Amino acid sequence: MKIETPRLVIAAPASGSGKSTIATGLMAALSRDHAVQGFKVGPDYIDPGYHTAATGRVSRNLDTWMVPIPAVQATFARATADTDIAIIEGVMGLFDGYETKTESGSTAEVAKLLSAPVILVLDVGKMARSAGALALGYRDFDPALNVAAVICNNVGSDKHALWVTEAVESIGLPVLGCIPRTPELRIPERHLGLHTAVERTAEVQAFLSHAAELVTQHIDLDRLWQIARAVPSLAIDLREIESEAGPVVQLGVARDEAFCFYYEDNFDLLRLAGAEVVFFSPLHDDRLPEGIAGLYLGGGYPELYAAQLAGNTPMLSAIRAAIQAGMPVYAECGGLMALTQSITDLSGTTYPMIGVLPGQSHMRERLTMGYRNITADRDTLLLPQGEQTRGHEFHYSDWVGAMDNIPRAYRITPRLREDVRFEGYAHGNLLASYVHLHFGAHPALATNCVRACQAWQAEQERT
């Protein structure tokens, strides 16, 4: 299949340069008259929520370390089939990824994979002519990468804008615009990063409107369109994934302010395998959806809503009863936390949770994060013993007080001088882990989950 969709990558030398605000502002501005598809490089869940709010279309992750390259390309092709332009927000610095010796998992790798020109966002708040040197280095570091233009961010005055523009254009790169210093547009941060769009529904539209106006006033959108439209055709193999779906089963997915970290591709693959995805709210509902044959409890911020969760005893009891009845349940990160005996927040307050896992979840000041190579240590809901896949961790909580002899789900392959460690919990139809999985990383993940739900439903119908 030939992909002709205009496309751009919004990247930066480092995190904190303003690329999220500018990328989201561009999406919001262009969406006024065009169909815009947003993407995020890497495993991030929060930025795609803002993209979705800005465009009205679900943003997708493009992660070339977790997911095989053909699957990443197919995600891009399918999502852009009926759009006017794709805006791809990078991750970290332009060349930062899984390791320092290769481009694996980096924004640069995705840009080259999709033949997408890069617009480099430079935070020039504390520089003038040095902006030219910085742009030169990023343009020439990888000759195979098309760094097509620069947007200068955090500009202090008209004179400052003139200085940095002259400096960058002296090395042959166009400057599409200079964004003035706008501290009120910074998204509030917390221990896991930025606040989610789901949590800020009362404020997010005002934020998007302001960001769109800023972009419209200070960026040459006509020139930006010229760059986006000058991309070459992209040949992508879109052969459909074969699936013997069997009978359709309903899979309950926890989705609200506390549980909001999911990859949309996971839902697509679950549906392809034969699941009807049914969303429910552990915060606001008092019962599980009728007729479900499995549960998917994703990540998010259960610690921030622990009091509300603890107070919804009918829902906690319903989830506990479903697990005790052997219903297939997959819980990751925040979902795992909710299954422990309790959550203790940073203030030291403890809230009772579902209590099907031994031990407690304690919030810490220390961040655990990074990509993970995992091997199933036993047969699990998603992977049989010995099978491998890739995922990532990102959490400030620890699971404490669990016994050493509990049935661990995974072995984490070490990086550098780390030791092999065991992680998660797997017993029967229950799988809980801190590791987030993109089902596109392994074709059987979604299929195995749905097959377990189908088997459980068939057993219930027989009894």
Protein Blocks (a to p, Z undefined) as FASTA:
>chain_A
ZZfbdcdddddfbehiopmmmmmmmmmmmmmmpccddddedjbfklmmmmmmmnopacdd
ddfklpcfklmmmmmmmmmmmccbdcdddehjfklcfblkbmghiaklmmmmnopacddd
ddfklccklmmmmmmmmmmmpmmbccfbdcdehiabfklmmmmmmmmmmnopacfbdcdd
dfklpccddfklpadfklmmmmmmmmmmmmmmmmmmmpcfklmmmmmmmpccddddfbdc
dddebjaddddddddfklmcdcfklmmmmmmnopacddddfklpcbdcehiabdcddedj
fklmmmmmmmmmmlmmmmmmmmmnopacddehjlmmmmmmbdcdfkopacddeklagcjd
dddfbdcedddddddfbdcfkbcghiacddddddfbdcehiafkbccfbdcddehjbccd
dedjdehjbccdfbdcdfklpmklmmmmmmmmmmmmmmmmmZZ
